[in-house]
Amino acid sequence: MNFLKPVKPGQIVKFSSKIVHAGRTSLVAYIKVTTGVENISVVNGFITFIHVDEETESLPHGIVIEPVTEEDHLLNEQAAILKRK
């Protein structure tokens, strides 16, 4: 996560997220937080979720992500690069 600007107590923020990459057992979401009124970006980054069974063993989820927009393609590529690290 990249923390870009501070948020003041009581300030309204908006969280936006979308799944941008799917592995065999993982899903990567891109998260963006902006200030409510000014719409200034304050936090952004990627979070990886792993699909697990009742015993917390990773399990294939069968989800396929098809990037549509240029931004989707860019975020998908960035998520794939982070996954390899």
C-alpha positions as CSV (number, residue, x, y, z in Angstrom):
1,M,0.0,0.0,0.0
2,N,1.2,3.5,-0.8
3,F,0.2,6.2,1.7
4,L,0.3,9.4,-0.3
5,K,-1.3,12.1,2.0
6,P,-2.5,12.2,5.5
7,V,-6.2,12.1,6.4
8,K,-7.4,14.4,9.1
9,P,-9.7,13.1,11.9
10,G,-13.3,13.3,10.9
11,Q,-12.5,13.7,7.2
12,I,-14.7,11.6,4.9
13,V,-12.9,9.1,2.6
14,K,-14.1,6.9,-0.2
15,F,-12.7,3.4,-0.7
16,S,-12.8,1.9,-4.2
17,S,-11.6,-1.6,-5.1
18,K,-11.8,-4.1,-7.9
19,I,-10.3,-7.5,-8.6
20,V,-7.6,-7.0,-11.2
21,H,-5.7,-10.3,-11.3
22,A,-6.6,-14.0,-10.7
23,G,-4.1,-16.7,-10.0
24,R,-5.0,-20.4,-9.6
25,T,-5.9,-19.9,-5.9
26,S,-5.5,-16.2,-5.4
27,L,-7.3,-13.0,-6.3
28,V,-5.5,-9.6,-6.3
29,A,-7.6,-6.5,-5.6
30,Y,-6.5,-2.9,-6.4
31,I,-7.6,-0.5,-3.6
32,K,-7.8,3.3,-3.9
33,V,-8.8,5.7,-1.1
34,T,-9.7,9.3,-2.0
35,T,-11.0,12.2,0.1
36,G,-14.8,12.5,-0.1
37,V,-15.2,16.0,-1.3
38,E,-11.9,16.9,-2.9
39,N,-11.4,13.5,-4.5
40,I,-7.7,13.6,-3.8
41,S,-5.9,10.2,-3.7
42,V,-4.6,9.4,-0.3
43,V,-3.9,5.6,-0.4
44,N,-3.6,3.0,-3.2
45,G,-2.2,-0.4,-3.6
46,F,-2.8,-4.1,-4.0
47,I,-4.1,-6.8,-1.6
48,T,-4.0,-10.5,-2.3
49,F,-6.6,-12.9,-1.1
50,I,-6.2,-16.7,-1.1
51,H,-9.1,-19.0,-1.5
52,V,-8.9,-21.7,1.2
53,D,-10.9,-24.7,2.4
54,E,-12.1,-25.4,5.9
55,E,-8.7,-26.6,6.9
56,T,-7.1,-23.4,5.5
57,E,-5.5,-25.2,2.6
58,S,-5.3,-23.2,-0.6
59,L,-8.0,-24.3,-3.1
60,P,-8.5,-23.4,-6.8
61,H,-11.3,-20.9,-7.2
62,G,-12.0,-21.2,-11.0
63,I,-12.4,-17.4,-11.5
64,V,-11.0,-15.8,-14.7
65,I,-10.4,-12.1,-14.9
66,E,-10.5,-10.5,-18.3
67,P,-9.1,-6.9,-18.4
68,V,-11.3,-4.6,-20.4
69,T,-9.9,-1.1,-20.2
70,E,-6.4,0.1,-20.7
71,E,-6.3,0.8,-16.9
72,D,-7.5,-2.8,-16.2
73,H,-4.6,-4.1,-18.4
74,L,-2.1,-2.0,-16.6
75,L,-3.3,-2.9,-13.1
76,N,-3.4,-6.6,-14.1
77,E,0.2,-6.4,-15.3
78,Q,1.3,-4.6,-12.1
79,A,-0.4,-7.2,-9.9
80,A,1.2,-10.1,-11.9
81,I,4.6,-8.5,-11.4
82,L,4.0,-8.1,-7.6
83,K,2.9,-11.7,-7.4
84,R,6.2,-12.9,-8.8
85,K,8.3,-11.1,-6.1
